[in-house]
Amino acid sequence: MTARTFGRLRIECVRGDIANQPDVDAVVNAANAALRPGSGVAGALHRAAGPGLDEECRALAPIAPGEAVITGGHDLPNPWVIHCLGPVYGRDRPEPALLAASYRNALQLADERGLESVAFPALSTGVFGYPMAQAAEVAFQTMADTADALHSVTRVRFVLFSEADLTLHERVLGAVQASRCLYPEPPPRSGRGV
C-alpha cells in the first residue's frame, strides 16, 4: 500500500475489492444515472449489499454527471455507500470538471455526515472510457485541493482492480504530491545574525 498526505487527509492506494473494505465508513459506487445495478463496481456493490440498496436508490435517481448521493450500506460491511456519476469520456463535457465534481461532491457528502474514511474506485475509467492516467490526475488533484476544507474525513483509499492500475495510481499520486512541494519551508534560523 502506498500512502501520501495532503494536510490532514491521508490518501492510500491498494489493490482489492471495493465491496470488501470493512475498515472504512463509506464505499463509493461508480454509479449509472439510474443508480441501478450494472456491471463493474456498481454490479459488485449491489450484489454484496443485497436488494435493499437497489430499493433505496430508486427514490434518489436519476442523477447527473458530477453529482453524488448517499445511501445506507445494507449488507455491505460499511454503514454508507456514496453513489457518483462520473462523466462518459468523449460525451459528457467538460470531462475533467465533471469528474472533479464527482470526487468533490462525494467527499463533501462524507464530511457532512461526519465520516472519517471513504474508499473510492477509479471513477469513469471502466465502461465510461476515461483514460486511467488522466482520471487519476484529476482525482488526486481534486483530493489535494479539497483536503483543507474537510473537517471529519481524514482518510481516502483508492481501491484498484489490477496491479497495473495500482502502479499507475501510485505514480500519479506521488507526482501530484511532488508538484505541491515545490517550495519547501525554509530551514529554521540559528538565531545568529546574517
C-alpha positions as CSV (number, residue, x, y, z in Angstrom):
1,M,0.0,0.0,0.0
2,T,1.2,3.5,-0.9
3,A,0.0,6.5,1.1
4,R,0.5,10.2,0.8
5,T,-0.7,13.0,3.0
6,F,-2.2,16.4,2.0
7,G,-2.8,18.4,5.1
8,R,-4.8,16.2,7.4
9,L,-6.0,14.0,4.5
10,R,-4.2,10.6,4.0
11,I,-4.7,9.1,0.5
12,E,-4.0,5.4,0.2
13,C,-3.8,3.2,-2.9
14,V,-4.4,-0.5,-2.7
15,R,-5.3,-3.4,-5.0
16,G,-8.5,-5.1,-3.9
17,D,-12.3,-5.5,-3.9
18,I,-14.3,-2.3,-3.4
19,A,-17.1,-4.4,-1.9
20,N,-14.7,-5.8,0.8
21,Q,-13.3,-2.7,2.6
22,P,-14.7,-3.3,6.2
23,D,-12.4,-0.7,7.8
24,V,-13.9,2.4,6.1
25,D,-17.1,4.3,6.8
26,A,-18.3,4.5,3.2
27,V,-17.5,3.0,-0.2
28,V,-18.1,4.9,-3.4
29,N,-20.2,3.4,-6.2
30,A,-19.2,4.2,-9.8
31,A,-22.9,4.6,-10.5
32,N,-25.1,4.9,-13.6
33,A,-27.6,7.7,-13.8
34,A,-30.5,5.5,-12.7
35,L,-28.5,4.2,-9.7
36,R,-29.3,0.6,-10.7
37,P,-27.2,-2.5,-10.5
38,G,-24.9,-2.8,-13.5
39,S,-21.5,-4.1,-14.4
40,G,-18.2,-3.4,-12.8
41,V,-18.2,-1.5,-9.5
42,A,-22.0,-0.9,-9.5
43,G,-22.7,-4.6,-10.0
44,A,-20.2,-5.7,-7.3
45,L,-21.6,-3.3,-4.7
46,H,-25.2,-4.0,-5.5
47,R,-24.6,-7.8,-5.3
48,A,-22.8,-7.5,-2.0
49,A,-25.3,-5.0,-0.5
50,G,-28.4,-7.0,-1.4
51,P,-31.7,-5.8,-2.8
52,G,-32.3,-3.2,-0.2
53,L,-29.6,-1.0,-1.8
54,D,-31.5,-1.0,-5.1
55,E,-34.8,-0.2,-3.4
56,E,-33.2,2.8,-1.6
57,C,-31.5,4.1,-4.7
58,R,-34.7,4.2,-6.8
59,A,-36.0,7.2,-4.8
60,L,-32.8,9.2,-5.4
61,A,-32.5,8.6,-9.2
62,P,-31.8,9.9,-11.7
63,I,-28.5,11.8,-11.0
64,A,-26.4,13.8,-13.5
65,P,-22.7,13.6,-14.2
66,G,-20.7,15.1,-11.4
67,E,-23.5,14.5,-8.8
68,A,-23.3,12.3,-5.7
69,V,-25.9,10.9,-3.4
70,I,-25.6,8.8,-0.2
71,T,-27.5,5.7,1.0
72,G,-27.1,3.1,3.7
73,G,-24.7,0.2,3.2
74,H,-27.3,-2.5,3.7
75,D,-25.4,-5.9,3.7
76,L,-22.0,-4.3,3.0
77,P,-19.6,-4.1,5.9
78,N,-19.8,-0.3,5.5
79,P,-22.6,1.8,7.0
80,W,-22.7,4.1,3.9
81,V,-22.5,4.0,0.1
82,I,-21.9,7.2,-1.8
83,H,-23.0,6.9,-5.4
84,C,-21.2,9.1,-8.0
85,L,-22.0,9.5,-11.7
86,G,-18.7,10.3,-13.4
87,P,-18.6,11.5,-17.0
88,V,-18.7,9.3,-20.0
89,Y,-15.4,10.2,-21.8
90,G,-16.0,11.9,-25.1
91,R,-19.7,12.5,-24.4
92,D,-20.1,14.4,-21.1
93,R,-18.2,17.7,-21.2
94,P,-16.2,19.2,-19.8
95,E,-14.9,15.8,-18.6
96,P,-12.2,17.0,-16.1
97,A,-14.6,19.4,-14.4
98,L,-17.4,16.7,-14.1
99,L,-15.0,14.1,-12.8
100,A,-13.6,16.5,-10.3
101,A,-17.1,17.4,-9.2
102,S,-17.9,13.7,-8.6
103,Y,-14.9,13.3,-6.2
104,R,-15.5,16.7,-4.5
105,N,-19.2,16.0,-4.0
106,A,-18.6,12.6,-2.6
107,L,-16.1,14.0,-0.1
108,Q,-18.5,16.7,0.9
109,L,-21.3,14.3,1.5
110,A,-19.0,12.1,3.7
111,D,-17.8,15.2,5.6
112,E,-21.4,16.4,6.1
113,R,-22.2,13.0,7.7
114,G,-19.1,13.2,10.0
115,L,-17.5,10.2,8.3
116,E,-13.8,9.7,8.7
117,S,-12.9,7.3,5.9
118,V,-14.0,6.7,2.3
119,A,-13.0,4.1,-0.3
120,F,-13.1,5.1,-4.0
121,P,-12.8,3.1,-7.2
122,A,-11.2,4.8,-10.2
123,L,-14.4,6.6,-11.3
124,S,-15.3,6.8,-15.0
125,T,-12.3,4.5,-16.1
126,G,-14.3,1.4,-16.8
127,V,-17.1,1.3,-19.4
128,F,-17.2,5.1,-19.3
129,G,-13.8,5.1,-21.0
130,Y,-11.9,7.8,-19.2
131,P,-8.2,7.3,-19.7
132,M,-6.8,5.9,-16.4
133,A,-3.8,8.3,-16.1
134,Q,-5.8,11.4,-16.8
135,A,-8.6,10.3,-14.4
136,A,-6.1,9.6,-11.7
137,E,-4.5,13.1,-12.0
138,V,-8.0,14.7,-11.8
139,A,-8.9,12.6,-8.8
140,F,-5.7,13.3,-6.8
141,Q,-5.6,17.0,-7.7
142,T,-9.2,17.3,-6.6
143,M,-8.5,15.5,-3.3
144,A,-5.5,17.7,-2.6
145,D,-7.4,20.8,-3.4
146,T,-10.3,19.7,-1.2
147,A,-8.3,18.5,1.8
148,D,-8.2,21.7,3.7
149,A,-12.0,22.2,3.5
150,L,-12.7,18.7,5.1
151,H,-13.5,18.6,8.8
152,S,-14.1,14.9,9.5
153,V,-12.8,13.0,6.5
154,T,-9.1,12.1,7.2
155,R,-8.5,9.0,5.1
156,V,-9.3,8.2,1.5
157,R,-8.5,4.8,-0.1
158,F,-8.4,4.2,-3.8
159,V,-9.2,0.5,-4.4
160,L,-7.9,-0.6,-7.7
161,F,-8.6,-3.6,-9.8
162,S,-5.2,-4.6,-11.2
163,E,-1.6,-4.4,-10.4
164,A,-1.1,-2.1,-13.4
165,D,-3.9,0.2,-12.2
166,L,-2.3,0.3,-8.7
167,T,1.2,1.1,-10.1
168,L,-0.2,3.9,-12.3
169,H,-2.1,5.5,-9.4
170,E,0.9,5.3,-7.1
171,R,3.0,7.1,-9.7
172,V,0.4,9.8,-10.3
173,L,-0.2,10.3,-6.6
174,G,3.5,10.8,-6.0
175,A,3.7,13.3,-8.9
176,V,0.7,15.3,-7.5
177,Q,2.3,15.4,-4.1
178,A,5.7,16.4,-5.6
179,S,4.0,19.2,-7.6
180,R,2.7,20.7,-4.4
181,C,6.1,20.6,-2.6
182,L,8.0,22.9,-5.0
183,Y,8.7,25.4,-2.3
184,P,9.6,23.6,0.9
185,E,9.7,25.6,4.2
186,P,13.0,27.3,4.8
187,P,15.2,25.7,7.4
188,P,14.9,27.1,10.9
189,R,17.2,30.1,11.7
190,S,20.0,29.5,14.0
191,G,19.5,32.8,15.9
192,R,22.7,34.3,14.7
193,G,22.8,37.4,12.5
194,V,23.2,37.1,8.8
